């Protein structure tokens, strides 16, 4: 296990995340995208990756550059390949702009299906004041060299989902019992987080990072797919360069659904993102 989370991206190299979330404007409010299979969990694409992609389209449509609050409802499983994002402004104010976006794919029958619906408000993170009054504290985690990466997976590094190959995750050993068949029974997951190519975090990668860790359901003794139903993200500050600490917790699994509450802290010990999602969790 190395002591640095990743190496820097060469100066002229486009990050894989930037390339795979790129949107191309066809006309105002309509963007074409090609969704990459590199962000798949099983046969479906990761919800955070889809949210970051839709977020880019909204960033080109709205009058302000940065996502402040973004809520997404996942309507059906999204697959790699072409898609279109249709977005519109609901209101453009002085400090915030609010809009909606829908991500659509066309099936073999030629019919268009909406996969994702987003409502978001954007602002400018650089205009926020320095007044911070908080009782929140960064998660207590071991240093990087004492956390587990994909190379430490008992099943081998290639056992990770395709998306995992694009991330540099270092999981807190206290939340890794599921990986050796001994889940703790606590709905917790914590990790150091970075992109594998060394790209530093920004507001759009934070939209992906909130959904990037293994599900807390694994530590509760469940296995299998835990699809997101709804995800709300609050971006509270522009992250400082360096690795992020991500903490995920679940306190209520009931009726086949669970919530995941996420905090993301940057290298300057700032709480830069909070989120909550509702997900399906099937009993074994």
N, C-alpha and C positions, 0 to 999 in steps of 0.2 A: 504494500500500500504506500503510495507516494505521499509527500507532505504538501504538495501544491495541487489545487483542484484541477487546473488545466493550463496549457500553454497559450500564449497569445496568438490571435489570428494574424497571419501575415498581412502586411499593410494593404495589399491590393486584392485580397481574397474576400469574396462575398460570403458571409456566413450562410451556412445551410438553412438556418432558421429564417433569415431574411429572404433567401431565394424561395423557400417553400411556403412562405406566407405572402409572397408578392401578389399584388392585384393589378390588373390592367384595365383602365377605364375604357369602356366601349362608348358610353355617352354619359352625361351627368346623372349620377345616381345608379349607374349600372356598371359593375366590374366583373370581368372574367378572371377566373382563377383555375389553376391546375393543382389539385390536392395531391400531395405526395404520399406514396405508400410508406415512406420512412417514419411516419408518425402514427403508425397503426398499433393498436392493442388487440391482438388477434386479427379478426377480419374487418373490424371497424376502426375508424380514425379517432384519435383521442379528442375528447371534448375541449380541452384547453387549447390544443392546436387549432381547432376550428374556431374557437372564440377569438384567438389572436388574429386569425385570417380575416374574419368578419370585422374585427376591430380596426384593421388597417383600412378596409373599405370605408368604414364610418369616419375614420380620420381624414380621408380625402373628401368626404361629403360635408362634414360639419365645419363650422367656422373656427373651432378651437382644436389644438393638436393632440391633447393627451386624454386618455380615458380616465375619468374620475370614478364613475359607478357604471357597471355594465351587468345587465341581467340577461341570461340566455335560457330559453326553453328548447330542449332537444326533442324533436318531433319524430325522427326516425334515424336509423343507423346510416352514417355517411361513409361512402367508399372512395378509394383513390380515383383520381381522374378529373375531368373537367367539371366545373360548377360555375354558377353565376350568383353574384350577390347584388341584391337590389336594396338600396338605402334611400332614405329621405329625411329631411330636417323637419322636426316637429316645432321647434322654437329655437331661435338664435338670440341669446341675450348678451349682455356685456361681459359677464364672467363665465357663463356656462352656455353650451349648446346641447340640445337634446334631439335625438333622432332614433329611428328604427332601421333594422336591416334584416333581411331574410336570405338564407343561403339555399339555393335550389340545385337539384341535379335532374337530368333527363334520363329516363329509363329506356330499356330496349324497345318498349312499346311507343316511344316518342312522347310519353306524357311526363310533364315536369312535376317533381315532388319537392315540397319544402322540407328541408332537413333541420333547420335551425332558425329560430326567431329571436332577435336581440332588441332590447331597449336600453339606451345608454345616454349618459350625460358626459360631455367632454369639457375640459377647461385647459388651463396652462399651469402645469405644476411649478414652473419657475416663478410664478407670481405669488405663491403661498407665503405666508408670514412665518417667522421663526418661533412663534409662540407655541410651545408644546407643554401640555399639562396632562400627564398620563400616569397611570398605575401599572401599565403593561411592562413586562420584563422579558428579555430575550430567553428562549428556551435553554435550559441547562443541557449541554451536549458535550460529548468527548471531542477532543481535537480531531482534525482530519485524519491523521495517521492512525487513529484508534477506531475509525469507522469502517464499515464494510462497503466495498464497491462490487461491481458486477464480476470482477475477477475472483472475488471470494465466494461466489455462488457455488454451493455444493454440487449443483447440476452442471456447472461450467458457465463461462461468460456468454456463450451463445444461447443459453436458455432464456435470457431476458427477452421481453417483447421488442419488436423492431424499433419502437420509439426509444427504448433504453439505450440503444447504440448511439443516439444523438445527444445523450445527456451524460453528465458526470455527476452521478449521485453517490453520496457517501452516507449510508444509512447508520443511524444510531444503533449499536448492538442491542440496546434495551428494547428496541421495537422490531427485532429480527427473528424472534422465536419461531414465527410461522415458516421461515425458510428452512428450518431443520426439524419441522414437524412438532414444534413445541410452542404454539402460540400462547401469549401471556394471558389472554382473556381481557386485556385492557384495550380500549379503542384508541390507540395512539400510534402515530408514525412520525418520525423525525429524521431529517437528513440535511447534510450540506448539499447545496445545489449549484450546478453550473452547466453551461452548454459544453459539449465535448470538444468543440473547435475553439473554445476560449473566448467567444464573444461575451462581453459584459452584458448584464441585464439592463433592460429599459422597460418602460411601461407596457409595451406590447408583449415582451417575453414573460412579464409577470402574469399576464392573462393566461399564459400556458402553464407557468410554474405551479399555479394553485392546484392543478389537476395532474401533476406529473409523478407524484409518489405512489408507491403501491397502496391499495386501498386499506383503510383501517379494518375492514371486514376480515382481512387475513389474520390480524392479531386477535380477532374475536372468534377464530376457529372456522371461518367460512372460506371457501375457495371459489374460483370461477369469476366470471365477468360481473362487474358492478357498474352498470350503465348509469350515467348521469341523467336525471330528469330535469333539474333546474339548477343553475349556478349563478350566484351573484358575487361580483368582485368589486371591492373598493380599493383603488390605488391611492395611497395616502402621501407618497413622496417619490421623487425620482431616485432610484437606488444608486448608492455609491459603487464604484468599481470593486470587483472582488466577489468571492463566494457568498451565497445567500444561505441563511438558515431557515428551513421550512418546518413548521410544526403543524400536525394535523390531529384532530381529536374528534371522537364520536362518543356521545353519552347516551344515545337512545336508538337502539335498533328494535323496531316494532312493526308488525304487520307487513314484513317484507321490504321495508324501507329504512334507510338510515341517513343521518346528516353527517357531513364532514365540515368542521370549522377549521379554517387555515389562517395561520399568521406567517408572514414572511418578513424576516429581519435582514438588513444589509450589513456590510462590513463596518459601518459606522454606528452600529447598534441602534438603528432607527427602524421602527415598525413601518415598512413601506407598503404592505398590502395585507388586507383582510378579505376573507371570503367565506361563504357558506354554500354548500350544495346539498340537494336531496338526491339520493341515488337508490336504485333497487338493489336489494341484497337477497339472493336466493339461498335458503338453507341447504346444507349438504344432504 
